Amino acid sequence: MNALGKDSKKKSEHPGKGESTLKVKIDGENRSFNIDDAKLPTWIEDGALESGDFPYAEKLAKDEYAETLEKLQIELVKLQYWLQDTGGRVMAIFEGRDAAGKGGTIFNLRQYMNPRSARNVALPKPSETERGQWYFQRYVSHFPTTGEFVTFDRSWYNRAGVEPVLGFCTPEQHETFLEEAPGLERMIVADDIHFFKFWLDIGQIMQLKRFHDRRHSPLKNWKFSPIDIMGAEKWDEYTNARDRMVARTHTPYAPWTIVRSNDKRRARVAVIRRILLSLPYKGRDLELIGNEDALIIGSGPGFL
């Protein structure tokens, strides 16, 4: 079976007929709502932020977020100068369920970096040629060269999450991937690439809220498609795939960093802080960067 991957889904402004009612099980209770209805159900509005055991009852204040983000983005510019001076390389991959906030986090991370040496990779579905290649081959071709900072909005971990759940790969291909990925990542780190793996973790009710927001936003409805409904209804299958992926590919040299992402503001700050605190760039201001929030960011299976 050809592996199409997440990016194979066809985008559409509106879901197809008969596909607009989401049926999900939350905390053992069967729920459903019509995502075409512009009014968001109260149980979603009230329960979204604290879903998935999110530890805060309110979002990070907008003013505090803006002030903190600006300081961290100044540090990121320093980091980029250091990479260019030393020839260092950074690669960060971002994984998570649909609507977990990957794109927005990457945007804020790269917002003020020089795009000549900071780029994002978001690959479309594989071409016929790529389907016949070694699975990792098309990703490896985008790895950073000297002085580059490269982010991946989804990565080779499509093979561990989306593909097995939606039937885009065989069980044998899935197992082969789980065996091979740690070896690839060992080589990445051994070649002195600074390598980060982020899983943005979102609560089930918050995902529904964000899907609804997308569906009814004239600016974001291009992000919404019928496959999102399929994904929401396969929450448990995705959870099982995620847990297996993290357990099998979380290693001392390439650990998974888990970020609780119901509050996008806190998640973005946490990701940027982790990168800045991990790299010894010239002029790093540890006091300005601040301390990590241990309620938001952690490592490996134990933090899920």
Secondary structure, 3 states (H helix, E strand, C coil): CCCCCHHHCCCCCCCCCCCCEEEEEECCEEEEEECCCCCCCHHHHHHCCCHHHCCCCCCCCHHHHHHHHHHHHHHHHHHHHHHHHHCCEEEEEEEECCCCCHHHHHHHHHCCCCCCCEEEECCCCCCHHHHCCCCCHHHHCCCCCCCCEEEEECCHHHHHCHHHHHCCCCHHHHHHHHHHHHHHHHHHHHCCEEEEEEEEECCHHHHHHHHHHHHCCCCCHHHCCHHHHHHHHCHHHHHHHHHHHHHHHCCCCCCEEEEECCCHHHHHHHHHHHHHHHCCCCCCCHHHHCCCCCCCEEECHHHC
